[in-house]
Amino acid sequence: MAAIALVTASGAAAQQIPTSTVGFYGTPGLIDMPTAGALSDGQLSVTVAHIPSITRNTVSFQITPRLTGSFRYSLHGNPIINYDRSFDVHYVLRPEDGRMPSLAIGLRDAVGTGWYSSEYLVATRNVSPRLKVTGGIGWGRLGSYNSIRNPLSSVFGSGFDTRPGGTLGLGGVPSYNRWFRGPAALFGGIEWQTPIRNLTFKAEYSSDAYTLETVTNNFFTRRTPFNFALSYRLRNGGTLTGYYLYGDQIGISGSFSLNPRLPANASSLGPAPTPVLARGNRPYDTSWTSQKDGADILRKNVNTLLQQDGMELEAMRITATSTEVWFQNKRHEATAQAIGRVARVLTQVLPASVETFRIVPVKNGIGTVAVTLKRSDVEALEHDPQAAEKIYGRAQITDAGKHPPSWAYLPGTYPERSWSLGPYAMVSLFDPDKPVRMDVGLRLQGEYEVRPGLVLSGSIRKKAIGNLNSVTRASNSVMRHVRSDYGLYDRQGDPALEYLEAEYFYRPGKNLYGRVSVGYFEKMYGGLSTEILWKPVNSKLAFGVEINAVRQRAFNQLLGFQPYSVVTGHASAYWDIGNGFYGQLDVGRYLAGDYGATVTIDRVFDNGWKIGAFFTLTNVPFSTFGEGSFDKGLRFSVPLSWLTGQPTPKVFTSVMRPITRDGGARLEVRNRLYGLLENDQGGPLKRRWGRFWR
């Protein structure tokens, strides 16, 4: 404990969690040792660190201001290379203040094979604007050099003196029986900002004996406990670091960081909105209502202005004093921004007597929400310093209801056709034979919306270059191969019919949404899928039920099927936890016939970024599931507008799993109802309402 006491005694007066750089593990730290700092809230960091015989690839995410989560994929060994996956958790127990340092607790390899299994308690102090001092105590790997008896034994008993040894075989299971057990050791170090701008010097005393590398596997030499590093921060948010480790190894790492809370571009490059046209003292004449074809002319004029702003009028009902507008947003990333621009257009076109605007965005033929505004509020608040907050307070946000009557639709709206031809890239990660594989080629997509809610769509791709077809590892799963034969699909699926389906979206009642889909849903399955969702517009809770009857597709991903078929489905609960966090629980039957539940937690940012983690536990024993023990992973959604600065509602999504197995595998459906609605209602709509006037 002396190292922690030394840090505690030093005298700085910061009132915050120290902002930390990442170390060789890609987590808040010095080099191999952790610090009690954290990344910036919401920061996502990707680090690749290498010394001879060891490479660590780490993704770290600052989940909350105090909680950091990390996933690591490591390569170690010589000449035989082993691949290892591990998860870390780091939590700042208290921030630094005028008397005490910041204090953090952490678990390394908390869910993995145990290769890097260790725990720590660490303190960090800013002793000057340029110098930070860190001291801590570690267990597991961090308690393997110059060990002392576990101080926790005197509190919790002699059972904490012993720590189970070895690695954990299949991995993927929290190793509770190891945490904070066995011998402990002290570590510490400094971080000094040199006079050279953006250049930092680090030095540490390591408590990791590298026993697995030096004794058990004999591919690493450890001569001293001291490590040194020089780290240079690049202008783009990246960091390059050079290391001298354990008196024998020279290494390098590169770390790239971005923060979804901050824009990638200074501002949107889209066109300015249509200005509000105030009525002034114009008389509210209603004689226009008797004009022949008056409503049709207004619809066409509204649609003309909406099209100039990347939107399309779908239906419009109009009376002497009110109007209801259903529209499609094809340009703007935030629904609130699209609604605001529709309101501006209506002030330009509609007669002065029309005071009430009911505006309904439409996705796949169904209205996602109805926002009712007073025209006089739009006119009065356009230039108000608190315009967004005030217009939200005066708006009525309600259920959109069923489709408008057929006469309200703009002629020629349906059927609607669209298609695109462009490049694609597919990446495969974490295959033990080759951790990264990729294909690139061309993708042809088309969509035909027959009438509101009835959509026909398809996609076919053709590879140009790539090596996904080089997968040779055969599945060793003892379960039905519902996912683990992915290599056969990659080898034989060129060209590939990615999906070909008919979908029908409908409204069975208030707060209720329905979907029926039939066809080829994804690369491995096709059949029938049906779903009902209960989601009040302003509720934090939603519930849904989905039932699927599907058959496994042929490996060539064309029109054929294999004999295996299954009925699968889930009951789902969705919860807006608050502060941008969302929870989801899915309980039901999976593709291999196993029963269980999936838990997902997402953090959603105001700009549309979403980063989440999930895990699935079913009635399949860990030994039957195989490597990894149970299904788990990370998922990301990135608005393309954030990257390009160009307005677009398109989003890039990706799911990252440490390993693909057959237990807990769920059908992939492109347009599940909650995902279709979530950004247009409740908390997401409110948080992004500041874009109403943009």
Secondary structure per residue as TSV (DSSP state, phi and psi in degrees):
chain	resnum	aa	ss	phi	psi
A	1	M	-	360.0	-5.7
A	2	A	H	-61.7	-36.1
A	3	A	H	-64.3	-40.9
A	4	I	H	-66.6	-40.0
A	5	A	H	-62.3	-38.4
A	6	L	H	-61.5	-44.3
A	7	V	H	-65.4	-40.1
A	8	T	H	-63.9	-33.1
A	9	A	H	-76.7	-17.0
A	10	S	S	-73.7	161.7
A	11	G	-	-120.3	84.5
A	12	A	-	-115.4	167.8
A	13	A	-	-128.0	26.9
A	14	A	-	-67.0	149.1
A	15	Q	-	-118.4	43.3
A	16	Q	S	-156.3	168.6
A	17	I	-	-72.6	125.6
A	18	P	-	-59.9	133.6
A	19	T	B	-75.9	124.3
A	20	S	-	-106.3	150.0
A	21	T	-	-85.9	173.0
A	22	V	B	-102.5	149.0
A	23	G	-	-99.2	-159.3
A	24	F	T	-67.1	-20.1
A	25	Y	T	-85.8	-5.0
A	26	G	S	76.4	15.3
A	27	T	S	-121.7	167.5
A	28	P	B	-54.4	116.8
A	29	G	B	-175.7	177.9
A	30	L	S	-83.4	-87.0
A	31	I	S	-120.3	-86.9
A	32	D	S	-90.2	-18.5
A	33	M	S	-94.9	147.2
A	34	P	B	-80.7	166.7
A	35	T	-	-121.4	174.4
A	36	A	S	-96.4	20.8
A	37	G	-	-92.2	-172.3
A	38	A	B	-148.0	164.5
A	39	L	-	-78.0	171.8
A	40	S	-	-64.8	143.6
A	41	D	T	-53.6	126.7
A	42	G	T	85.9	-3.9
A	43	Q	-	-69.2	138.8
A	44	L	E	-116.1	122.3
A	45	S	E	-123.2	138.3
A	46	V	E	-120.2	123.8
A	47	T	E	-126.6	133.7
A	48	V	E	-119.3	118.1
A	49	A	E	-124.7	137.3
A	50	H	E	-143.1	134.8
A	51	I	E	-132.1	164.4
A	52	P	T	-52.0	126.5
A	53	S	T	80.2	-3.8
A	54	I	E	-139.4	126.5
A	55	T	E	-131.0	130.1
A	56	R	E	-120.5	123.7
A	57	N	E	-113.7	119.3
A	58	T	E	-131.7	136.5
A	59	V	E	-112.2	120.6
A	60	S	E	-118.3	140.6
A	61	F	E	-132.9	128.9
A	62	Q	E	-83.3	93.6
A	63	I	-	-65.4	-45.8
A	64	T	S	-133.4	173.9
A	65	P	S	-55.8	-24.6
A	66	R	S	-109.3	-18.5
A	67	L	E	-108.8	124.1
A	68	T	E	-115.2	133.4
A	69	G	E	-118.9	142.6
A	70	S	E	-139.0	143.4
A	71	F	E	-120.8	132.6
A	72	R	E	-126.3	138.8
A	73	Y	E	-123.9	111.9
A	74	S	E	-114.5	149.2
A	75	L	E	-120.9	125.4
A	76	H	E	-144.7	147.4
A	77	G	-	125.7	157.1
A	78	N	S	-164.9	120.2
A	79	P	S	-85.8	-18.4
A	80	I	S	-83.7	125.6
A	81	I	-	-97.5	130.3
A	82	N	E	-106.6	146.7
A	83	Y	E	-111.5	134.4
A	84	D	E	-136.1	137.1
A	85	R	E	-115.2	138.7
A	86	S	E	-151.2	153.2
A	87	F	E	-119.2	138.8
A	88	D	E	-120.2	151.4
A	89	V	E	-132.0	133.1
A	90	H	E	-134.7	125.8
A	91	Y	E	-131.9	128.8
A	92	V	E	-84.0	111.2
A	93	L	E	-70.7	-36.9
A	94	R	E	-153.5	143.5
A	95	P	-	-79.1	165.9
A	96	E	-	-72.3	141.7
A	97	D	-	-135.7	-166.2
A	98	G	S	-67.7	-19.7
A	99	R	S	-110.5	-35.1
A	100	M	S	-122.4	151.8
A	101	P	-	-77.4	170.7
A	102	S	E	-71.7	149.8
A	103	L	E	-132.0	132.5
A	104	A	E	-135.0	154.3
A	105	I	E	-125.8	147.4
A	106	G	E	-153.2	156.8
A	107	L	E	-125.3	124.8
A	108	R	E	-102.5	140.3
A	109	D	S	53.7	44.5
A	110	A	S	-68.8	-27.7
A	111	V	E	-133.4	95.5
A	112	G	E	-176.1	-159.7
A	113	T	S	-81.0	-14.3
A	114	G	S	95.0	3.8
A	115	W	T	-58.4	-43.4
A	116	Y	T	-103.6	17.6
A	117	S	-	-56.3	121.4
A	118	S	E	-167.6	159.0
A	119	E	E	-135.8	160.5
A	120	Y	E	-157.6	157.1
A	121	L	E	-127.1	124.6
A	122	V	E	-139.7	147.0
A	123	A	E	-123.8	143.5
A	124	T	E	-134.0	139.2
A	125	R	E	-133.6	132.7
A	126	N	E	-82.7	103.0
A	127	V	E	-86.1	-15.0
A	128	S	E	-160.3	169.4
A	129	P	T	-58.2	-21.4
A	130	R	T	-108.1	-10.7
A	131	L	E	-127.6	129.2
A	132	K	E	-117.7	141.6
A	133	V	E	-120.5	136.3
A	134	T	E	-127.5	141.3
A	135	G	E	-145.8	146.1
A	136	G	E	-162.3	177.6
A	137	I	E	-129.2	138.3
A	138	G	E	-129.2	160.1
A	139	W	E	-126.0	168.7
A	140	G	E	67.8	-132.6
A	141	R	G	-56.7	-37.3
A	142	L	G	-78.7	2.0
A	143	G	G	-120.4	23.4
A	144	S	S	-99.1	-7.8
A	145	Y	S	-121.2	129.3
A	146	N	S	52.5	53.2
A	147	S	-	-71.5	155.8
A	148	I	B	-125.8	166.2
A	149	R	-	-64.6	142.3
A	150	N	-	-58.9	115.7
A	151	P	T	-64.1	-19.0
A	152	L	T	-72.7	-17.1
A	153	S	H	-63.3	-34.3
A	154	S	H	-71.3	-15.8
A	155	V	H	-100.0	-45.8
A	156	F	H	-107.6	-1.5
A	157	G	-	107.8	167.7
A	158	S	G	-67.8	-13.0
A	159	G	G	-60.8	-21.7
A	160	F	G	-82.9	-2.4
A	161	D	G	-76.7	-21.3
A	162	T	-	-114.6	137.2
A	163	R	-	-123.3	126.1
A	164	P	-	-56.8	142.1
A	165	G	-	-102.9	-179.3
A	166	G	S	78.9	174.4
A	167	T	-	-91.0	172.7
A	168	L	-	-103.6	27.4
A	169	G	T	62.4	-107.3
A	170	L	T	-67.6	-25.8
A	171	G	-	68.8	-176.5
A	172	G	-	84.0	-2.1
A	173	V	E	-113.6	132.7
A	174	P	E	-56.2	129.5
A	175	S	-	-94.4	66.6
A	176	Y	G	-57.5	-36.1
A	177	N	G	-71.6	-4.0
A	178	R	G	-104.1	-22.7
A	179	W	T	-61.4	125.0
A	180	F	T	60.4	25.8
A	181	R	-	-110.9	158.9
A	182	G	S	86.5	-175.5
A	183	P	-	-59.1	153.2
A	184	A	E	-119.7	164.9
A	185	A	E	-152.2	156.1
A	186	L	E	-96.0	148.0
A	187	F	E	-142.4	167.2
A	188	G	E	-176.1	173.5
A	189	G	E	177.5	-179.7
A	190	I	E	-131.6	157.8
A	191	E	E	-134.7	119.2
A	192	W	E	-122.3	124.0
A	193	Q	E	-80.1	110.3
A	194	T	-	-71.6	165.8
A	195	P	S	-62.2	-20.6
A	196	I	S	-76.0	124.5
A	197	R	T	-57.4	133.9
A	198	N	T	70.4	6.8
A	199	L	E	-107.8	124.6
A	200	T	E	-120.2	138.3
A	201	F	E	-105.3	135.7
A	202	K	E	-127.4	143.3
A	203	A	E	-143.3	142.2
A	204	E	E	-147.3	156.1
A	205	Y	E	-105.9	118.0
A	206	S	-	-96.8	138.7
A	207	S	-	-101.3	14.0
A	208	D	-	-97.0	116.7
A	209	A	-	-81.3	-5.7
A	210	Y	-	51.5	45.3
A	211	T	H	-63.6	-43.5
A	212	L	I	-61.8	-35.1
A	213	E	I	-82.8	-37.5
A	214	T	I	-90.7	-37.4
A	215	V	I	-102.3	-53.8
A	216	T	I	-69.8	-42.0
A	217	N	S	-115.5	-13.4
A	218	N	-	56.4	51.9
A	219	F	-	-129.6	14.0
A	220	F	-	-144.1	143.0
A	221	T	-	-114.9	127.4
A	222	R	-	-120.4	110.5
A	223	R	-	-101.1	-34.0
A	224	T	-	-139.4	164.4
A	225	P	S	-88.8	6.6
A	226	F	E	-102.0	136.8
A	227	N	E	-126.7	149.9
A	228	F	E	-138.3	149.5
A	229	A	E	-152.5	149.5
A	230	L	E	-120.3	126.9
A	231	S	E	-122.7	131.5
A	232	Y	E	-119.3	124.6
A	233	R	E	-87.9	124.5
A	234	L	-	-85.8	163.4
A	235	R	T	-67.6	-29.5
A	236	N	T	-84.6	11.3
A	237	G	S	94.2	-3.7
A	238	G	-	-87.6	168.6
A	239	T	E	-139.2	134.8
A	240	L	E	-111.6	133.0
A	241	T	E	-134.2	136.1
A	242	G	E	-110.4	143.5
A	243	Y	E	-127.0	149.7
A	244	Y	E	-126.3	111.4
A	245	L	E	-114.8	131.2
A	246	Y	T	54.2	29.7
A	247	G	T	70.7	13.2
A	248	D	T	-146.8	-28.6
A	249	Q	E	-111.6	136.4
A	250	I	E	-109.9	130.3
A	251	G	E	-140.3	176.1
A	252	I	E	-147.3	151.0
A	253	S	E	-142.7	152.5
A	254	G	E	-127.0	132.7
A	255	S	E	-128.5	130.1
A	256	F	E	-117.3	131.9
A	257	S	E	-126.1	144.8
A	258	L	E	-142.5	159.1
A	259	N	-	-128.2	113.1
A	260	P	T	-59.6	-19.5
A	261	R	T	-71.7	-17.6
A	262	L	S	-110.7	144.1
A	263	P	-	-72.0	142.9
A	264	A	S	-74.4	-25.0
A	265	N	S	-121.9	151.8
A	266	A	S	-60.3	-36.4
A	267	S	S	-162.4	164.7
A	268	S	-	-69.3	142.7
A	269	L	-	-94.5	10.4
A	270	G	S	-74.5	168.1
A	271	P	-	-69.8	155.4
A	272	A	-	-68.2	152.8
A	273	P	-	-73.8	160.6
A	274	T	-	-64.5	132.6
A	275	P	-	-70.6	153.5
A	276	V	-	-70.9	133.6
A	277	L	-	-104.4	105.4
A	278	A	-	-73.1	145.2
A	279	R	-	-76.6	-23.5
A	280	G	T	61.9	-132.8
A	281	N	T	-101.4	18.9
A	282	R	-	-61.2	137.9
A	283	P	-	-67.3	144.2
A	284	Y	-	-86.4	72.5
A	285	D	-	-76.8	132.0
A	286	T	-	-109.8	10.9
A	287	S	G	-66.0	-19.5
A	288	W	G	-62.1	-23.3
A	289	T	G	-64.9	-22.1
A	290	S	G	-90.6	-2.5
A	291	Q	S	-71.9	132.0
A	292	K	T	-65.3	133.3
A	293	D	T	62.8	17.3
A	294	G	H	-61.7	-43.4
A	295	A	H	-65.0	-39.5
A	296	D	H	-64.0	-39.4
A	297	I	H	-64.1	-42.3
A	298	L	H	-63.3	-41.7
A	299	R	H	-58.6	-45.8
A	300	K	H	-65.0	-40.2
A	301	N	H	-67.1	-41.2
A	302	V	H	-62.3	-44.5
A	303	N	H	-63.3	-37.4
A	304	T	H	-59.9	-46.1
A	305	L	H	-70.3	-36.8
A	306	L	H	-64.5	-40.7
A	307	Q	H	-63.6	-35.4
A	308	Q	H	-64.5	-20.7
A	309	D	T	-109.0	21.6
A	310	G	T	77.0	22.8
A	311	M	E	-130.2	166.2
A	312	E	E	-135.2	133.3
A	313	L	E	-73.4	133.3
A	314	E	E	-104.9	-50.1
A	315	A	E	-148.3	152.4
A	316	M	E	-152.5	123.3
A	317	R	E	-110.5	137.1
A	318	I	E	-140.9	136.9
A	319	T	-	-123.8	-174.3
A	320	A	S	-63.8	-28.3
A	321	T	S	-122.9	-5.4
A	322	S	E	-148.5	161.1
A	323	T	E	-144.4	151.5
A	324	E	E	-125.4	124.4
A	325	V	E	-121.6	123.6
A	326	W	E	-106.6	128.7
A	327	F	E	-143.1	159.2
A	328	Q	E	-106.8	131.6
A	329	N	E	-98.2	113.1
A	330	K	S	-114.1	7.0
A	331	R	S	-130.0	-43.0
A	332	H	-	-89.9	136.1
A	333	E	S	-73.4	-26.5
A	334	A	S	-110.4	130.2
A	335	T	H	-60.8	-37.6
A	336	A	H	-60.4	-37.5
A	337	Q	H	-65.6	-42.0
A	338	A	H	-64.6	-42.4
A	339	I	H	-62.4	-41.8
A	340	G	H	-61.8	-38.9
A	341	R	H	-72.6	-33.4
A	342	V	H	-62.9	-43.5
A	343	A	H	-59.8	-40.4
A	344	R	H	-63.0	-42.8
A	345	V	H	-61.4	-41.0
A	346	L	H	-63.6	-34.3
A	347	T	H	-66.7	-27.3
A	348	Q	H	-75.2	-34.4
A	349	V	H	-103.6	-41.6
A	350	L	S	-76.7	148.0
A	351	P	-	-57.7	157.3
A	352	A	T	-63.8	-22.0
A	353	S	T	-74.2	-16.2
A	354	V	-	-82.4	108.8
A	355	E	-	-102.3	-29.9
A	356	T	E	-108.6	126.5
A	357	F	E	-110.8	122.6
A	358	R	E	-110.3	112.1
A	359	I	E	-113.4	127.3
A	360	V	E	-128.4	110.3
A	361	P	E	-72.8	146.1
A	362	V	E	-122.2	134.0
A	363	K	E	-131.2	126.2
A	364	N	T	50.8	39.1
A	365	G	T	85.9	-7.5
A	366	I	E	-112.1	144.2
A	367	G	E	-75.4	132.0
A	368	T	-	-90.9	-27.4
A	369	V	-	-166.7	156.0
A	370	A	E	-120.2	124.6
A	371	V	E	-114.7	116.2
A	372	T	E	-103.7	125.6
A	373	L	E	-125.8	150.5
A	374	K	E	-90.1	130.1
A	375	R	H	-58.1	-38.0
A	376	S	H	-64.0	-31.8
A	377	D	H	-68.6	-41.7
A	378	V	H	-61.3	-42.2
A	379	E	H	-66.7	-40.3
A	380	A	H	-78.3	-27.6
A	381	L	H	-102.7	-3.0
A	382	E	T	-52.7	-40.2
A	383	H	T	-109.6	15.1
A	384	D	-	-73.1	139.5
A	385	P	T	-59.6	-26.4
A	386	Q	T	-114.6	41.2
A	387	A	H	-60.8	-45.9
A	388	A	H	-64.3	-46.6
A	389	E	H	-62.4	-41.9
A	390	K	H	-71.5	-41.0
A	391	I	H	-68.6	-31.6
A	392	Y	H	-67.0	-40.6
A	393	G	H	-64.7	-27.2
A	394	R	H	-95.4	-12.7
A	395	A	-	-76.4	149.3
A	396	Q	E	-104.7	121.1
A	397	I	E	-112.8	114.2
A	398	T	E	-138.2	176.4
A	399	D	-	-63.8	136.9
A	400	A	-	-72.2	-28.6
A	401	G	-	82.8	-172.4
A	402	K	S	-77.6	175.2
A	403	H	-	-58.4	147.7
A	404	P	-	-64.6	163.6
A	405	P	-	-64.1	156.6
A	406	S	G	-58.5	-32.9
A	407	W	G	-68.1	-17.1
A	408	A	G	-81.5	-13.4
A	409	Y	B	-78.2	142.8
A	410	L	-	-66.1	129.6
A	411	P	T	-54.8	136.9
A	412	G	T	86.6	0.1
A	413	T	-	-64.5	-41.1
A	414	Y	S	-123.6	146.9
A	415	P	S	-71.3	154.2
A	416	E	E	-119.1	133.4
A	417	R	E	-120.1	145.9
A	418	S	E	-154.6	150.9
A	419	W	E	-154.5	163.4
A	420	S	E	-152.3	150.7
A	421	L	E	-133.3	122.2
A	422	G	E	-164.1	177.9
A	423	P	E	-76.2	158.4
A	424	Y	E	-139.5	160.4
A	425	A	E	-138.4	134.4
A	426	M	E	-123.1	132.1
A	427	V	E	-121.0	137.0
A	428	S	E	-116.9	128.9
A	429	L	E	-118.7	153.0
A	430	F	-	75.1	15.2
A	431	D	-	-67.6	127.7
A	432	P	S	-59.6	-26.6
A	433	D	S	-79.8	-32.9
A	434	K	-	-154.9	102.9
A	435	P	S	-60.7	-26.8
A	436	V	E	-129.8	124.4
A	437	R	E	-131.4	155.2
A	438	M	E	-155.5	144.2
A	439	D	E	-119.6	146.4
A	440	V	E	-132.2	150.5
A	441	G	E	-177.9	-153.2
A	442	L	E	-114.5	144.4
A	443	R	E	-128.2	130.7
A	444	L	E	-111.0	122.1
A	445	Q	E	-124.6	147.3
A	446	G	E	-146.6	152.9
A	447	E	E	-143.8	138.3
A	448	Y	E	-133.6	107.3
A	449	E	E	-94.9	106.1
A	450	V	E	-68.2	-46.8
A	451	R	E	-156.6	174.0
A	452	P	T	-53.8	118.9
A	453	G	T	93.3	-14.3
A	454	L	E	-106.7	110.9
A	455	V	E	-126.1	129.9
A	456	L	E	-108.6	132.9
A	457	S	E	-150.2	157.5
A	458	G	E	-161.2	161.8
A	459	S	E	-150.9	136.3
A	460	I	E	-134.6	143.0
A	461	R	E	-130.6	154.9
A	462	K	E	-136.0	123.1
A	463	K	E	-70.7	142.2
A	464	A	E	-100.8	-53.8
A	465	I	E	-142.8	161.0
A	466	G	E	148.3	176.8
A	467	N	-	-134.7	20.7
A	468	L	G	-61.8	-26.9
A	469	N	G	-77.4	2.1
A	470	S	G	-90.3	3.4
A	471	V	-	-65.1	122.9
A	472	T	-	-117.0	-13.6
A	473	R	-	-68.4	123.3
A	474	A	-	-85.7	148.6
A	475	S	-	-66.5	135.3
A	476	N	-	-105.8	16.1
A	477	S	-	-67.3	137.4
A	478	V	S	-91.2	-3.6
A	479	M	S	-88.6	171.9
A	480	R	-	-58.9	132.7
A	481	H	-	-79.2	80.5
A	482	V	S	-90.6	-20.7
A	483	R	S	-136.1	-28.5
A	484	S	T	-72.7	-8.4
A	485	D	T	-90.1	26.8
A	486	Y	H	-57.7	-30.6
A	487	G	H	-63.5	-34.6
A	488	L	H	-67.8	-37.2
A	489	Y	H	-66.7	-39.4
A	490	D	H	-68.8	-34.9
A	491	R	H	-74.5	-37.6
A	492	Q	H	-100.3	-13.4
A	493	G	-	-91.3	69.6
A	494	D	S	-151.2	109.6
A	495	P	S	-70.9	163.9
A	496	A	E	-129.5	135.0
A	497	L	E	-85.6	102.5
A	498	E	E	-70.1	-45.2
A	499	Y	E	-158.3	152.9
A	500	L	E	-154.0	107.1
A	501	E	E	-150.9	158.8
A	502	A	E	-112.6	132.4
A	503	E	E	-126.5	140.7
A	504	Y	E	-126.7	121.7
A	505	F	E	-109.8	134.9
A	506	Y	E	-150.0	169.8
A	507	R	E	-118.4	99.6
A	508	P	E	-73.8	-14.7
A	509	G	E	176.7	179.3
A	510	K	T	-62.1	134.5
A	511	N	T	65.2	8.6
A	512	L	E	-114.6	141.6
A	513	Y	E	-134.0	144.7
A	514	G	E	-133.3	153.3
A	515	R	E	-144.9	137.3
A	516	V	E	-129.7	127.6
A	517	S	E	-129.1	142.9
A	518	V	E	-142.1	138.3
A	519	G	E	138.2	-155.6
A	520	Y	E	-93.9	110.0
A	521	F	-	-84.2	-35.4
A	522	E	S	-156.3	-176.9
A	523	K	S	-64.2	-23.8
A	524	M	S	-113.8	-14.2
A	525	Y	E	-143.5	149.7
A	526	G	E	-146.3	164.1
A	527	G	E	151.0	-134.2
A	528	L	E	-125.2	135.4
A	529	S	E	-135.8	134.5
A	530	T	E	-136.8	147.9
A	531	E	E	-149.9	142.2
A	532	I	E	-127.2	134.3
A	533	L	E	-128.7	131.6
A	534	W	E	-103.2	117.1
A	535	K	-	-148.5	91.0
A	536	P	-	-61.0	142.0
A	537	V	T	-57.6	-40.8
A	538	N	T	-108.3	17.5
A	539	S	-	-91.8	148.9
A	540	K	S	-82.6	-9.1
A	541	L	E	-117.0	148.5
A	542	A	E	-147.7	151.8
A	543	F	E	-136.4	143.0
A	544	G	E	-145.2	160.2
A	545	V	E	-133.9	133.6
A	546	E	E	-130.9	135.7
A	547	I	E	-129.6	133.1
A	548	N	E	-130.8	135.0
A	549	A	E	-116.2	107.9
A	550	V	E	-131.0	161.2
A	551	R	E	-129.0	146.3
A	552	Q	E	-73.7	134.9
A	553	R	E	-80.2	160.4
A	554	A	-	-66.3	152.8
A	555	F	T	-63.4	-24.4
A	556	N	T	-79.2	-2.5
A	557	Q	-	57.0	36.0
A	558	L	S	-106.8	-125.5
A	559	L	S	-98.2	-5.3
A	560	G	-	-85.7	164.5
A	561	F	E	-127.6	160.0
A	562	Q	E	-99.0	169.6
A	563	P	E	-66.9	-25.5
A	564	Y	E	-71.2	129.7
A	565	S	E	-135.9	156.1
A	566	V	E	-156.5	147.7
A	567	V	E	-101.4	122.9
A	568	T	E	-132.9	157.7
A	569	G	E	178.0	167.3
A	570	H	E	-146.5	148.3
A	571	A	E	-98.5	131.8
A	572	S	E	-125.2	141.6
A	573	A	E	-123.1	135.9
A	574	Y	E	-122.4	136.9
A	575	W	E	-136.9	123.1
A	576	D	E	-82.5	97.9
A	577	I	E	-70.0	-32.9
A	578	G	E	115.6	160.7
A	579	N	T	57.2	29.3
A	580	G	T	84.9	6.3
A	581	F	E	-102.9	140.1
A	582	Y	E	-132.6	138.4
A	583	G	E	-115.8	149.1
A	584	Q	E	-141.7	134.9
A	585	L	E	-125.6	122.2
A	586	D	E	-117.4	123.0
A	587	V	E	-122.5	128.3
A	588	G	E	166.2	-152.7
A	589	R	E	-106.8	136.1
A	590	Y	-	-102.2	178.3
A	591	L	T	-63.5	-30.7
A	592	A	T	-85.9	6.6
A	593	G	S	87.3	0.8
A	594	D	-	-80.7	154.2
A	595	Y	E	-114.7	141.4
A	596	G	E	175.6	-153.1
A	597	A	E	-146.5	148.3
A	598	T	E	-116.8	130.1
A	599	V	E	-111.6	129.4
A	600	T	E	-129.4	135.4
A	601	I	E	-124.1	125.7
A	602	D	E	-118.7	145.9
A	603	R	E	-109.8	124.5
A	604	V	E	-113.1	128.7
A	605	F	-	-95.9	161.1
A	606	D	T	-61.4	-26.3
A	607	N	T	-88.5	7.1
A	608	G	S	100.1	-11.0
A	609	W	-	-58.5	143.9
A	610	K	E	-139.0	128.6
A	611	I	E	-131.1	128.2
A	612	G	E	-147.3	171.0
A	613	A	E	-135.5	152.3
A	614	F	E	-145.5	158.4
A	615	F	E	-148.4	153.4
A	616	T	E	-129.2	130.0
A	617	L	E	-120.0	128.8
A	618	T	E	-128.3	-176.9
A	619	N	S	-77.3	7.2
A	620	V	S	-82.6	123.0
A	621	P	-	-60.4	151.2
A	622	F	H	-56.9	-37.4
A	623	S	H	-66.4	-31.7
A	624	T	H	-78.0	-38.6
A	625	F	H	-57.3	-43.3
A	626	G	-	99.4	-157.9
A	627	E	T	-53.2	132.1
A	628	G	T	96.8	-21.2
A	629	S	S	72.5	-37.4
A	630	F	S	-160.2	160.8
A	631	D	E	-76.4	137.6
A	632	K	E	-162.5	165.4
A	633	G	E	171.6	-171.8
A	634	L	E	-121.6	154.4
A	635	R	E	-139.5	148.0
A	636	F	E	-134.5	142.2
A	637	S	E	-133.4	125.3
A	638	V	E	-125.1	118.2
A	639	P	E	-63.8	130.1
A	640	L	H	-64.8	-26.7
A	641	S	H	-64.0	-30.6
A	642	W	H	-64.4	-34.9
A	643	L	H	-82.2	-38.9
A	644	T	H	-99.0	-23.6
A	645	G	S	81.0	-6.9
A	646	Q	S	-92.3	134.3
A	647	P	-	-65.8	127.8
A	648	T	-	-163.3	141.9
A	649	P	-	-83.3	-0.5
A	650	K	-	-70.8	147.0
A	651	V	E	-133.1	137.0
A	652	F	E	-92.4	127.0
A	653	T	E	-122.3	148.5
A	654	S	E	-152.8	143.6
A	655	V	E	-118.9	130.6
A	656	M	E	-118.0	115.5
A	657	R	-	-111.4	141.0
A	658	P	S	-62.0	-33.6
A	659	I	-	-156.9	147.1
A	660	T	-	-101.3	115.0
A	661	R	-	-124.9	-172.9
A	662	D	S	-99.8	-21.6
A	663	G	T	-74.2	142.6
A	664	G	T	67.6	22.3
A	665	A	-	-85.6	129.9
A	666	R	-	-113.8	149.9
A	667	L	-	-62.3	138.2
A	668	E	-	-90.7	123.3
A	669	V	-	-124.1	129.2
A	670	R	T	-69.3	-36.4
A	671	N	T	-125.5	55.1
A	672	R	-	-61.5	146.6
A	673	L	H	-66.5	-40.5
A	674	Y	H	-62.6	-42.2
A	675	G	H	-64.3	-30.2
A	676	L	H	-69.4	-31.5
A	677	L	H	-103.3	-23.0
A	678	E	G	-58.2	-36.6
A	679	N	G	-81.3	-9.3
A	680	D	G	-101.5	-1.7
A	681	Q	S	-134.4	167.0
A	682	G	H	52.3	-135.6
A	683	G	H	-58.2	-47.1
A	684	P	H	-59.5	-40.2
A	685	L	H	-64.7	-42.2
A	686	K	H	-67.4	-43.4
A	687	R	H	-65.7	-28.2
A	688	R	T	-102.4	13.1
A	689	W	G	-66.2	-20.0
A	690	G	G	-59.2	-16.3
A	691	R	G	-87.4	2.0
A	692	F	T	-55.1	-38.2
A	693	W	T	-95.3	5.4
A	694	R	-	-89.6	360.0
